Amino acid sequence: MEVDKIKKFEEFFTNSFRDGKVVRELRLSSEEVEYIRKSYPNVQISKLSGYEKNKDKNWYTVKLGR
């Protein structure tokens, strides 16, 4: 991911959990999922079923922590 995209994505990702919730449903690209897994080793990510038809981004449940 380009540095510019990383900064924007980091802002989006941290803002998604700003209210203290640890579980969110987020629409992510495979590149973004890979970035999250590398940057947050304790994160749990699972693809939501029924949304696999989109080639660019899919919906995932993202849970921070263990």
PDB file of N, CA, C, O and CB in Angstrom:
ATOM      1  N   MET A   1       0.862  -1.171   0.000  1.00  0.00           N
ATOM      2  CA  MET A   1       0.000   0.000   0.000  1.00  0.00           C
ATOM      3  C   MET A   1       0.909   1.235   0.000  1.00  0.00           C
ATOM      4  O   MET A   1       1.943   1.258   0.668  1.00  0.00           O
ATOM      5  CB  MET A   1      -0.981  -0.002   1.240  1.00  0.00           C
ATOM      6  N   GLU A   2       0.516   2.235  -0.743  1.00  0.00           N
ATOM      7  CA  GLU A   2       1.268   3.480  -0.806  1.00  0.00           C
ATOM      8  C   GLU A   2       1.150   4.234   0.517  1.00  0.00           C
ATOM      9  O   GLU A   2       0.159   4.098   1.234  1.00  0.00           O
ATOM     10  CB  GLU A   2       0.772   4.356  -1.972  1.00  0.00           C
ATOM     11  N   VAL A   3       2.180   5.034   0.832  1.00  0.00           N
ATOM     12  CA  VAL A   3       2.209   5.780   2.094  1.00  0.00           C
ATOM     13  C   VAL A   3       0.974   6.657   2.249  1.00  0.00           C
ATOM     14  O   VAL A   3       0.397   6.733   3.334  1.00  0.00           O
ATOM     15  CB  VAL A   3       3.471   6.640   2.176  1.00  0.00           C
ATOM     16  N   ASP A   4       0.569   7.315   1.179  1.00  0.00           N
ATOM     17  CA  ASP A   4      -0.617   8.176   1.203  1.00  0.00           C
ATOM     18  C   ASP A   4      -1.868   7.376   1.570  1.00  0.00           C
ATOM     19  O   ASP A   4      -2.668   7.807   2.402  1.00  0.00           O
ATOM     20  CB  ASP A   4      -0.809   8.861  -0.164  1.00  0.00           C
ATOM     21  N   LYS A   5      -2.027   6.221   0.949  1.00  0.00           N
ATOM     22  CA  LYS A   5      -3.183   5.364   1.226  1.00  0.00           C
ATOM     23  C   LYS A   5      -3.134   4.807   2.652  1.00  0.00           C
ATOM     24  O   LYS A   5      -4.165   4.681   3.313  1.00  0.00           O
ATOM     25  CB  LYS A   5      -3.243   4.210   0.212  1.00  0.00           C
ATOM     26  N   ILE A   6      -1.930   4.477   3.117  1.00  0.00           N
ATOM     27  CA  ILE A   6      -1.776   3.942   4.469  1.00  0.00           C
ATOM     28  C   ILE A   6      -2.232   4.969   5.494  1.00  0.00           C
ATOM     29  O   ILE A   6      -2.950   4.622   6.432  1.00  0.00           O
ATOM     30  CB  ILE A   6      -0.312   3.534   4.732  1.00  0.00           C
ATOM     31  N   LYS A   7      -1.835   6.217   5.337  1.00  0.00           N
ATOM     32  CA  LYS A   7      -2.234   7.265   6.284  1.00  0.00           C
ATOM     33  C   LYS A   7      -3.751   7.424   6.318  1.00  0.00           C
ATOM     34  O   LYS A   7      -4.344   7.511   7.393  1.00  0.00           O
ATOM     35  CB  LYS A   7      -1.574   8.603   5.914  1.00  0.00           C
ATOM     36  N   LYS A   8      -4.376   7.461   5.145  1.00  0.00           N
ATOM     37  CA  LYS A   8      -5.832   7.600   5.075  1.00  0.00           C
ATOM     38  C   LYS A   8      -6.526   6.382   5.679  1.00  0.00           C
ATOM     39  O   LYS A   8      -7.518   6.515   6.397  1.00  0.00           O
ATOM     40  CB  LYS A   8      -6.283   7.798   3.620  1.00  0.00           C
ATOM     41  N   PHE A   9      -6.002   5.204   5.385  1.00  0.00           N
ATOM     42  CA  PHE A   9      -6.616   3.994   5.917  1.00  0.00           C
ATOM     43  C   PHE A   9      -6.453   3.916   7.429  1.00  0.00           C
ATOM     44  O   PHE A   9      -7.400   3.557   8.127  1.00  0.00           O
ATOM     45  CB  PHE A   9      -6.011   2.757   5.258  1.00  0.00           C
ATOM     46  N   GLU A  10      -5.278   4.244   7.948  1.00  0.00           N
ATOM     47  CA  GLU A  10      -5.050   4.243   9.396  1.00  0.00           C
ATOM     48  C   GLU A  10      -6.036   5.176  10.095  1.00  0.00           C
ATOM     49  O   GLU A  10      -6.574   4.838  11.149  1.00  0.00           O
ATOM     50  CB  GLU A  10      -3.600   4.664   9.716  1.00  0.00           C
ATOM     51  N   GLU A  11      -6.268   6.340   9.512  1.00  0.00           N
ATOM     52  CA  GLU A  11      -7.224   7.293  10.086  1.00  0.00           C
ATOM     53  C   GLU A  11      -8.629   6.699  10.096  1.00  0.00           C
ATOM     54  O   GLU A  11      -9.331   6.773  11.104  1.00  0.00           O
ATOM     55  CB  GLU A  11      -7.211   8.620   9.296  1.00  0.00           C
ATOM     56  N   PHE A  12      -9.037   6.113   8.979  1.00  0.00           N
ATOM     57  CA  PHE A  12     -10.345   5.464   8.882  1.00  0.00           C
ATOM     58  C   PHE A  12     -10.464   4.345   9.916  1.00  0.00           C
ATOM     59  O   PHE A  12     -11.471   4.245  10.616  1.00  0.00           O
ATOM     60  CB  PHE A  12     -10.570   4.905   7.460  1.00  0.00           C
ATOM     61  N   PHE A  13      -9.430   3.506  10.010  1.00  0.00           N
ATOM     62  CA  PHE A  13      -9.484   2.346  10.894  1.00  0.00           C
ATOM     63  C   PHE A  13      -9.556   2.767  12.356  1.00  0.00           C
ATOM     64  O   PHE A  13     -10.381   2.245  13.106  1.00  0.00           O
ATOM     65  CB  PHE A  13      -8.271   1.452  10.668  1.00  0.00           C
ATOM     66  N   THR A  14      -8.717   3.689  12.770  1.00  0.00           N
ATOM     67  CA  THR A  14      -8.741   4.129  14.170  1.00  0.00           C
ATOM     68  C   THR A  14     -10.033   4.874  14.498  1.00  0.00           C
ATOM     69  O   THR A  14     -10.558   4.746  15.604  1.00  0.00           O
ATOM     70  CB  THR A  14      -7.532   5.026  14.467  1.00  0.00           C
ATOM     71  N   ASN A  15     -10.545   5.646  13.550  1.00  0.00           N
ATOM     72  CA  ASN A  15     -11.825   6.334  13.776  1.00  0.00           C
ATOM     73  C   ASN A  15     -12.985   5.345  13.909  1.00  0.00           C
ATOM     74  O   ASN A  15     -13.959   5.621  14.609  1.00  0.00           O
ATOM     75  CB  ASN A  15     -12.109   7.314  12.630  1.00  0.00           C
ATOM     76  N   SER A  16     -12.885   4.216  13.251  1.00  0.00           N
ATOM     77  CA  SER A  16     -13.939   3.201  13.318  1.00  0.00           C
ATOM     78  C   SER A  16     -14.110   2.648  14.731  1.00  0.00           C
ATOM     79  O   SER A  16     -15.195   2.195  15.095  1.00  0.00           O
ATOM     80  CB  SER A  16     -13.632   2.062  12.352  1.00  0.00           C
ATOM     81  N   PHE A  17     -13.040   2.683  15.528  1.00  0.00           N
ATOM     82  CA  PHE A  17     -13.073   2.127  16.882  1.00  0.00           C
ATOM     83  C   PHE A  17     -12.949   3.200  17.953  1.00  0.00           C
ATOM     84  O   PHE A  17     -12.763   2.885  19.128  1.00  0.00           O
ATOM     85  CB  PHE A  17     -11.966   1.112  17.052  1.00  0.00           C
ATOM     86  N   ARG A  18     -13.050   4.442  17.564  1.00  0.00           N
ATOM     87  CA  ARG A  18     -12.843   5.564  18.479  1.00  0.00           C
ATOM     88  C   ARG A  18     -13.844   5.589  19.631  1.00  0.00           C
ATOM     89  O   ARG A  18     -13.501   6.028  20.728  1.00  0.00           O
ATOM     90  CB  ARG A  18     -12.924   6.861  17.719  1.00  0.00           C
ATOM     91  N   ASP A  19     -15.053   5.135  19.409  1.00  0.00           N
ATOM     92  CA  ASP A  19     -16.089   5.209  20.450  1.00  0.00           C
ATOM     93  C   ASP A  19     -15.976   4.120  21.513  1.00  0.00           C
ATOM     94  O   ASP A  19     -16.847   4.005  22.376  1.00  0.00           O
ATOM     95  CB  ASP A  19     -17.444   5.129  19.814  1.00  0.00           C
ATOM     96  N   GLY A  20     -14.916   3.326  21.457  1.00  0.00           N
ATOM     97  CA  GLY A  20     -14.695   2.307  22.476  1.00  0.00           C
ATOM     98  C   GLY A  20     -15.192   0.919  22.122  1.00  0.00           C
ATOM     99  O   GLY A  20     -14.903  -0.037  22.841  1.00  0.00           O
ATOM    100  N   LYS A  21     -15.926   0.787  21.041  1.00  0.00           N
ATOM    101  CA  LYS A  21     -16.389  -0.539  20.623  1.00  0.00           C
ATOM    102  C   LYS A  21     -15.190  -1.334  20.109  1.00  0.00           C
ATOM    103  O   LYS A  21     -14.263  -0.765  19.531  1.00  0.00           O
ATOM    104  CB  LYS A  21     -17.503  -0.432  19.522  1.00  0.00           C
ATOM    105  N   VAL A  22     -15.212  -2.633  20.318  1.00  0.00           N
ATOM    106  CA  VAL A  22     -14.105  -3.467  19.872  1.00  0.00           C
ATOM    107  C   VAL A  22     -14.471  -4.343  18.673  1.00  0.00           C
ATOM    108  O   VAL A  22     -13.614  -5.043  18.135  1.00  0.00           O
ATOM    109  CB  VAL A  22     -13.633  -4.336  21.011  1.00  0.00           C
ATOM    110  N   VAL A  23     -15.738  -4.309  18.251  1.00  0.00           N
ATOM    111  CA  VAL A  23     -16.179  -5.084  17.090  1.00  0.00           C
ATOM    112  C   VAL A  23     -16.887  -4.159  16.114  1.00  0.00           C
ATOM    113  O   VAL A  23     -17.763  -3.383  16.496  1.00  0.00           O
ATOM    114  CB  VAL A  23     -17.113  -6.253  17.516  1.00  0.00           C
ATOM    115  N   ARG A  24     -16.499  -4.250  14.858  1.00  0.00           N
ATOM    116  CA  ARG A  24     -17.118  -3.453  13.798  1.00  0.00           C
ATOM    117  C   ARG A  24     -17.253  -4.301  12.546  1.00  0.00           C
ATOM    118  O   ARG A  24     -16.492  -5.246  12.337  1.00  0.00           O
ATOM    119  CB  ARG A  24     -16.291  -2.171  13.504  1.00  0.00           C
ATOM    120  N   GLU A  25     -18.221  -3.959  11.720  1.00  0.00           N
ATOM    121  CA  GLU A  25     -18.334  -4.522  10.381  1.00  0.00           C
ATOM    122  C   GLU A  25     -17.814  -3.457   9.430  1.00  0.00           C
ATOM    123  O   GLU A  25     -18.352  -2.353   9.352  1.00  0.00           O
ATOM    124  CB  GLU A  25     -19.822  -4.948  10.034  1.00  0.00           C
ATOM    125  N   LEU A  26     -16.753  -3.812   8.706  1.00  0.00           N
ATOM    126  CA  LEU A  26     -16.103  -2.857   7.817  1.00  0.00           C
ATOM    127  C   LEU A  26     -15.998  -3.423   6.409  1.00  0.00           C
ATOM    128  O   LEU A  26     -15.816  -4.627   6.225  1.00  0.00           O
ATOM    129  CB  LEU A  26     -14.714  -2.487   8.347  1.00  0.00           C
ATOM    130  N   ARG A  27     -16.110  -2.563   5.436  1.00  0.00           N
ATOM    131  CA  ARG A  27     -15.948  -2.937   4.030  1.00  0.00           C
ATOM    132  C   ARG A  27     -14.490  -2.696   3.674  1.00  0.00           C
ATOM    133  O   ARG A  27     -14.023  -1.556   3.679  1.00  0.00           O
ATOM    134  CB  ARG A  27     -16.920  -2.120   3.081  1.00  0.00           C
ATOM    135  N   LEU A  28     -13.766  -3.779   3.364  1.00  0.00           N
ATOM    136  CA  LEU A  28     -12.324  -3.710   3.178  1.00  0.00           C
ATOM    137  C   LEU A  28     -11.869  -4.429   1.912  1.00  0.00           C
ATOM    138  O   LEU A  28     -12.508  -5.374   1.450  1.00  0.00           O
ATOM    139  CB  LEU A  28     -11.623  -4.295   4.378  1.00  0.00           C
ATOM    140  N   SER A  29     -10.756  -3.960   1.368  1.00  0.00           N
ATOM    141  CA  SER A  29     -10.119  -4.661   0.256  1.00  0.00           C
ATOM    142  C   SER A  29      -9.217  -5.743   0.838  1.00  0.00           C
ATOM    143  O   SER A  29      -8.921  -5.727   2.033  1.00  0.00           O
ATOM    144  CB  SER A  29      -9.307  -3.673  -0.658  1.00  0.00           C
ATOM    145  N   SER A  30      -8.783  -6.671   0.013  1.00  0.00           N
ATOM    146  CA  SER A  30      -7.876  -7.717   0.491  1.00  0.00           C
ATOM    147  C   SER A  30      -6.555  -7.108   0.945  1.00  0.00           C
ATOM    148  O   SER A  30      -5.933  -7.615   1.879  1.00  0.00           O
ATOM    149  CB  SER A  30      -7.630  -8.768  -0.609  1.00  0.00           C
ATOM    150  N   GLU A  31      -6.121  -6.040   0.306  1.00  0.00           N
ATOM    151  CA  GLU A  31      -4.902  -5.338   0.694  1.00  0.00           C
ATOM    152  C   GLU A  31      -5.047  -4.722   2.094  1.00  0.00           C
ATOM    153  O   GLU A  31      -4.113  -4.761   2.894  1.00  0.00           O
ATOM    154  CB  GLU A  31      -4.564  -4.245  -0.340  1.00  0.00           C
ATOM    155  N   GLU A  32      -6.213  -4.163   2.375  1.00  0.00           N
ATOM    156  CA  GLU A  32      -6.473  -3.572   3.688  1.00  0.00           C
ATOM    157  C   GLU A  32      -6.534  -4.645   4.777  1.00  0.00           C
ATOM    158  O   GLU A  32      -6.038  -4.436   5.884  1.00  0.00           O
ATOM    159  CB  GLU A  32      -7.785  -2.774   3.662  1.00  0.00           C
ATOM    160  N   VAL A  33      -7.134  -5.779   4.469  1.00  0.00           N
ATOM    161  CA  VAL A  33      -7.201  -6.891   5.423  1.00  0.00           C
ATOM    162  C   VAL A  33      -5.789  -7.364   5.760  1.00  0.00           C
ATOM    163  O   VAL A  33      -5.469  -7.595   6.926  1.00  0.00           O
ATOM    164  CB  VAL A  33      -8.048  -8.065   4.850  1.00  0.00           C
ATOM    165  N   GLU A  34      -4.962  -7.504   4.757  1.00  0.00           N
ATOM    166  CA  GLU A  34      -3.576  -7.923   4.960  1.00  0.00           C
ATOM    167  C   GLU A  34      -2.824  -6.905   5.825  1.00  0.00           C
ATOM    168  O   GLU A  34      -2.071  -7.288   6.720  1.00  0.00           O
ATOM    169  CB  GLU A  34      -2.864  -8.102   3.603  1.00  0.00           C
ATOM    170  N   TYR A  35      -3.024  -5.636   5.564  1.00  0.00           N
ATOM    171  CA  TYR A  35      -2.381  -4.577   6.343  1.00  0.00           C
ATOM    172  C   TYR A  35      -2.801  -4.641   7.820  1.00  0.00           C
ATOM    173  O   TYR A  35      -1.965  -4.531   8.718  1.00  0.00           O
ATOM    174  CB  TYR A  35      -2.730  -3.197   5.753  1.00  0.00           C
ATOM    175  N   ILE A  36      -4.104  -4.820   8.054  1.00  0.00           N
ATOM    176  CA  ILE A  36      -4.609  -4.901   9.435  1.00  0.00           C
ATOM    177  C   ILE A  36      -3.991  -6.097  10.156  1.00  0.00           C
ATOM    178  O   ILE A  36      -3.556  -5.978  11.301  1.00  0.00           O
ATOM    179  CB  ILE A  36      -6.160  -5.010   9.449  1.00  0.00           C
ATOM    180  N   ARG A  37      -3.954  -7.234   9.495  1.00  0.00           N
ATOM    181  CA  ARG A  37      -3.412  -8.441  10.130  1.00  0.00           C
ATOM    182  C   ARG A  37      -1.938  -8.274  10.498  1.00  0.00           C
ATOM    183  O   ARG A  37      -1.497  -8.776  11.531  1.00  0.00           O
ATOM    184  CB  ARG A  37      -3.580  -9.647   9.203  1.00  0.00           C
ATOM    185  N   LYS A  38      -1.178  -7.575   9.664  1.00  0.00           N
ATOM    186  CA  LYS A  38       0.241  -7.345   9.957  1.00  0.00           C
ATOM    187  C   LYS A  38       0.428  -6.289  11.040  1.00  0.00           C
ATOM    188  O   LYS A  38       1.336  -6.402  11.864  1.00  0.00           O
ATOM    189  CB  LYS A  38       0.980  -6.921   8.689  1.00  0.00           C
ATOM    190  N   SER A  39      -0.414  -5.273  11.047  1.00  0.00           N
ATOM    191  CA  SER A  39      -0.260  -4.144  11.968  1.00  0.00           C
ATOM    192  C   SER A  39      -0.861  -4.406  13.348  1.00  0.00           C
ATOM    193  O   SER A  39      -0.407  -3.835  14.340  1.00  0.00           O
ATOM    194  CB  SER A  39      -0.898  -2.914  11.372  1.00  0.00           C
ATOM    195  N   TYR A  40      -1.866  -5.255  13.417  1.00  0.00           N
ATOM    196  CA  TYR A  40      -2.578  -5.534  14.664  1.00  0.00           C
ATOM    197  C   TYR A  40      -2.611  -7.055  14.872  1.00  0.00           C
ATOM    198  O   TYR A  40      -3.583  -7.708  14.491  1.00  0.00           O
ATOM    199  CB  TYR A  40      -4.035  -4.932  14.635  1.00  0.00           C
ATOM    200  N   PRO A  41      -1.563  -7.617  15.469  1.00  0.00           N
ATOM    201  CA  PRO A  41      -1.459  -9.083  15.555  1.00  0.00           C
ATOM    202  C   PRO A  41      -2.579  -9.765  16.345  1.00  0.00           C
ATOM    203  O   PRO A  41      -2.816 -10.956  16.147  1.00  0.00           O
ATOM    204  CB  PRO A  41      -0.153  -9.442  16.174  1.00  0.00           C
ATOM    205  N   ASN A  42      -3.267  -9.053  17.226  1.00  0.00           N
ATOM    206  CA  ASN A  42      -4.337  -9.678  18.026  1.00  0.00           C
ATOM    207  C   ASN A  42      -5.726  -9.474  17.434  1.00  0.00           C
ATOM    208  O   ASN A  42      -6.722  -9.782  18.088  1.00  0.00           O
ATOM    209  CB  ASN A  42      -4.315  -9.128  19.433  1.00  0.00           C
ATOM    210  N   VAL A  43      -5.809  -8.971  16.233  1.00  0.00           N
ATOM    211  CA  VAL A  43      -7.104  -8.708  15.615  1.00  0.00           C
ATOM    212  C   VAL A  43      -7.696 -10.007  15.056  1.00  0.00           C
ATOM    213  O   VAL A  43      -6.973 -10.896  14.605  1.00  0.00           O
ATOM    214  CB  VAL A  43      -6.966  -7.647  14.496  1.00  0.00           C
ATOM    215  N   GLN A  44      -9.011 -10.091  15.097  1.00  0.00           N
ATOM    216  CA  GLN A  44      -9.728 -11.211  14.481  1.00  0.00           C
ATOM    217  C   GLN A  44     -10.553 -10.649  13.336  1.00  0.00           C
ATOM    218  O   GLN A  44     -11.324  -9.708  13.523  1.00  0.00           O
ATOM    219  CB  GLN A  44     -10.638 -11.969  15.524  1.00  0.00           C
ATOM    220  N   ILE A  45     -10.393 -11.226  12.150  1.00  0.00           N
ATOM    221  CA  ILE A  45     -11.117 -10.750  10.970  1.00  0.00           C
ATOM    222  C   ILE A  45     -11.805 -11.937  10.322  1.00  0.00           C
ATOM    223  O   ILE A  45     -11.183 -12.969  10.072  1.00  0.00           O
ATOM    224  CB  ILE A  45     -10.160 -10.037   9.957  1.00  0.00           C
ATOM    225  N   SER A  46     -13.098 -11.782  10.051  1.00  0.00           N
ATOM    226  CA  SER A  46     -13.818 -12.836   9.342  1.00  0.00           C
ATOM    227  C   SER A  46     -14.729 -12.197   8.298  1.00  0.00           C
ATOM    228  O   SER A  46     -15.402 -11.199   8.553  1.00  0.00           O
ATOM    229  CB  SER A  46     -14.638 -13.718  10.330  1.00  0.00           C
ATOM    230  N   LYS A  47     -14.728 -12.808   7.115  1.00  0.00           N
ATOM    231  CA  LYS A  47     -15.536 -12.304   6.005  1.00  0.00           C
ATOM    232  C   LYS A  47     -17.004 -12.628   6.261  1.00  0.00           C
ATOM    233  O   LYS A  47     -17.343 -13.740   6.664  1.00  0.00           O
ATOM    234  CB  LYS A  47     -15.068 -12.913   4.652  1.00  0.00           C
ATOM    235  N   LEU A  48     -17.855 -11.662   6.026  1.00  0.00           N
ATOM    236  CA  LEU A  48     -19.295 -11.885   6.168  1.00  0.00           C
ATOM    237  C   LEU A  48     -19.806 -12.596   4.923  1.00  0.00           C
ATOM    238  O   LEU A  48     -19.417 -12.253   3.807  1.00  0.00           O
ATOM    239  CB  LEU A  48     -20.057 -10.541   6.391  1.00  0.00           C
ATOM    240  N   SER A  49     -20.657 -13.562   5.104  1.00  0.00           N
ATOM    241  CA  SER A  49     -21.192 -14.308   3.960  1.00  0.00           C
ATOM    242  C   SER A  49     -22.254 -13.488   3.232  1.00  0.00           C
ATOM    243  O   SER A  49     -22.911 -12.626   3.816  1.00  0.00           O
ATOM    244  CB  SER A  49     -21.785 -15.655   4.422  1.00  0.00           C
ATOM    245  N   GLY A  50     -22.398 -13.773   1.969  1.00  0.00           N
ATOM    246  CA  GLY A  50     -23.402 -13.091   1.166  1.00  0.00           C
ATOM    247  C   GLY A  50     -22.896 -11.857   0.440  1.00  0.00           C
ATOM    248  O   GLY A  50     -23.644 -11.224  -0.304  1.00  0.00           O
ATOM    249  N   TYR A  51     -21.635 -11.511   0.650  1.00  0.00           N
ATOM    250  CA  TYR A  51     -21.085 -10.307   0.024  1.00  0.00           C
ATOM    251  C   TYR A  51     -19.895 -10.626  -0.878  1.00  0.00           C
ATOM    252  O   TYR A  51     -19.157  -9.717  -1.256  1.00  0.00           O
ATOM    253  CB  TYR A  51     -20.666  -9.306   1.092  1.00  0.00           C
ATOM    254  N   GLU A  52     -19.695 -11.870  -1.224  1.00  0.00           N
ATOM    255  CA  GLU A  52     -18.519 -12.290  -1.974  1.00  0.00           C
ATOM    256  C   GLU A  52     -18.507 -11.838  -3.435  1.00  0.00           C
ATOM    257  O   GLU A  52     -17.485 -11.986  -4.105  1.00  0.00           O
ATOM    258  CB  GLU A  52     -18.411 -13.769  -1.924  1.00  0.00           C
ATOM    259  N   LYS A  53     -19.599 -11.298  -3.941  1.00  0.00           N
ATOM    260  CA  LYS A  53     -19.693 -10.946  -5.353  1.00  0.00           C
ATOM    261  C   LYS A  53     -18.895  -9.704  -5.715  1.00  0.00           C
ATOM    262  O   LYS A  53     -18.586  -9.492  -6.888  1.00  0.00           O
ATOM    263  CB  LYS A  53     -21.126 -10.740  -5.727  1.00  0.00           C
ATOM    264  N   ASN A  54     -18.557  -8.884  -4.737  1.00  0.00           N
ATOM    265  CA  ASN A  54     -17.815  -7.668  -5.000  1.00  0.00           C
ATOM    266  C   ASN A  54     -16.330  -8.007  -5.148  1.00  0.00           C
ATOM    267  O   ASN A  54     -15.748  -8.639  -4.267  1.00  0.00           O
ATOM    268  CB  ASN A  54     -18.038  -6.630  -3.870  1.00  0.00           C
ATOM    269  N   LYS A  55     -15.723  -7.595  -6.249  1.00  0.00           N
ATOM    270  CA  LYS A  55     -14.325  -7.917  -6.511  1.00  0.00           C
ATOM    271  C   LYS A  55     -13.363  -6.985  -5.780  1.00  0.00           C
ATOM    272  O   LYS A  55     -12.264  -7.402  -5.415  1.00  0.00           O
ATOM    273  CB  LYS A  55     -14.057  -7.862  -7.996  1.00  0.00           C
ATOM    274  N   ASP A  56     -13.754  -5.733  -5.560  1.00  0.00           N
ATOM    275  CA  ASP A  56     -12.844  -4.758  -4.966  1.00  0.00           C
ATOM    276  C   ASP A  56     -12.814  -4.814  -3.450  1.00  0.00           C
ATOM    277  O   ASP A  56     -11.740  -4.874  -2.852  1.00  0.00           O
ATOM    278  CB  ASP A  56     -13.224  -3.381  -5.402  1.00  0.00           C
ATOM    279  N   LYS A  57     -13.981  -4.795  -2.823  1.00  0.00           N
ATOM    280  CA  LYS A  57     -14.068  -4.789  -1.361  1.00  0.00           C
ATOM    281  C   LYS A  57     -15.191  -5.702  -0.915  1.00  0.00           C
ATOM    282  O   LYS A  57     -16.191  -5.881  -1.610  1.00  0.00           O
ATOM    283  CB  LYS A  57     -14.289  -3.357  -0.823  1.00  0.00           C
ATOM    284  N   ASN A  58     -14.999  -6.274   0.263  1.00  0.00           N
ATOM    285  CA  ASN A  58     -16.013  -7.130   0.873  1.00  0.00           C
ATOM    286  C   ASN A  58     -16.216  -6.709   2.312  1.00  0.00           C
ATOM    287  O   ASN A  58     -15.399  -5.988   2.884  1.00  0.00           O
ATOM    288  CB  ASN A  58     -15.610  -8.622   0.791  1.00  0.00           C
ATOM    289  N   TRP A  59     -17.315  -7.165   2.893  1.00  0.00           N
ATOM    290  CA  TRP A  59     -17.627  -6.847   4.288  1.00  0.00           C
ATOM    291  C   TRP A  59     -16.989  -7.874   5.208  1.00  0.00           C
ATOM    292  O   TRP A  59     -17.034  -9.078   4.956  1.00  0.00           O
ATOM    293  CB  TRP A  59     -19.154  -6.797   4.513  1.00  0.00           C
ATOM    294  N   TYR A  60     -16.389  -7.364   6.290  1.00  0.00           N
ATOM    295  CA  TYR A  60     -15.724  -8.198   7.286  1.00  0.00           C
ATOM    296  C   TYR A  60     -16.152  -7.770   8.679  1.00  0.00           C
ATOM    297  O   TYR A  60     -16.458  -6.603   8.921  1.00  0.00           O
ATOM    298  CB  TYR A  60     -14.189  -8.115   7.141  1.00  0.00           C
ATOM    299  N   THR A  61     -16.169  -8.732   9.587  1.00  0.00           N
ATOM    300  CA  THR A  61     -16.289  -8.422  11.005  1.00  0.00           C
ATOM    301  C   THR A  61     -14.872  -8.306  11.531  1.00  0.00           C
ATOM    302  O   THR A  61     -14.064  -9.219  11.363  1.00  0.00           O
ATOM    303  CB  THR A  61     -17.122  -9.517  11.790  1.00  0.00           C
ATOM    304  N   VAL A  62     -14.570  -7.186  12.165  1.00  0.00           N
ATOM    305  CA  VAL A  62     -13.231  -6.941  12.707  1.00  0.00           C
ATOM    306  C   VAL A  62     -13.355  -6.796  14.220  1.00  0.00           C
ATOM    307  O   VAL A  62     -14.103  -5.950  14.711  1.00  0.00           O
ATOM    308  CB  VAL A  62     -12.572  -5.661  12.065  1.00  0.00           C
ATOM    309  N   LYS A  63     -12.614  -7.632  14.957  1.00  0.00           N
ATOM    310  CA  LYS A  63     -12.647  -7.597  16.411  1.00  0.00           C
ATOM    311  C   LYS A  63     -11.237  -7.325  16.928  1.00  0.00           C
ATOM    312  O   LYS A  63     -10.304  -8.077  16.644  1.00  0.00           O
ATOM    313  CB  LYS A  63     -13.209  -8.928  16.991  1.00  0.00           C
ATOM    314  N   LEU A  64     -11.096  -6.247  17.687  1.00  0.00           N
ATOM    315  CA  LEU A  64      -9.800  -5.905  18.275  1.00  0.00           C
ATOM    316  C   LEU A  64      -9.577  -6.691  19.547  1.00  0.00           C
ATOM    317  O   LEU A  64     -10.532  -7.075  20.221  1.00  0.00           O
ATOM    318  CB  LEU A  64      -9.706  -4.402  18.560  1.00  0.00           C
ATOM    319  N   GLY A  65      -8.334  -6.928  19.875  1.00  0.00           N
ATOM    320  CA  GLY A  65      -8.017  -7.657  21.096  1.00  0.00           C
ATOM    321  C   GLY A  65      -7.995  -9.129  20.865  1.00  0.00           C
ATOM    322  O   GLY A  65      -7.871  -9.585  19.728  1.00  0.00           O
ATOM    323  N   ARG A  66      -8.113  -9.887  21.933  1.00  0.00           N
ATOM    324  CA  ARG A  66      -8.021 -11.348  21.836  1.00  0.00           C
ATOM    325  C   ARG A  66      -9.342 -12.014  21.795  1.00  0.00           C
ATOM    326  O   ARG A  66      -9.413 -13.241  21.715  1.00  0.00           O
ATOM    327  CB  ARG A  66      -7.252 -11.895  22.963  1.00  0.00           C
TER     328      ARG A  66
END
